[in-house]
Amino acid sequence: MLEQKYIWRDSICIISDDATDKAMQIPQMARIYGGVLLTVIAAAGQDANHGLAGLHVSRTEYSFLDVGACHIV
């Protein structure tokens, strides 16, 4: 509905258990977030799968595929 072409999701776009990937991606955060239209921060919950507080809809389960260094959703 926002008619935006791209979405950045830290939980998917940064491999949190890969120190090399984090070292490359985290320094880019100012550039990434500096050009955004909207930032949603899910501060409630135990993990990234908890969802957004107050939003009670069923969520689509996504399939993941690792191809070389790429993590495809």
Secondary structure, 3 states (H helix, E strand, C coil): CCCCCCCCCHHHHCCCCCHHHHHHHHHHHHHHHHCCCCCCCCCCCCCCCCCCCCCCCCCCCCCCEEECCEEEC
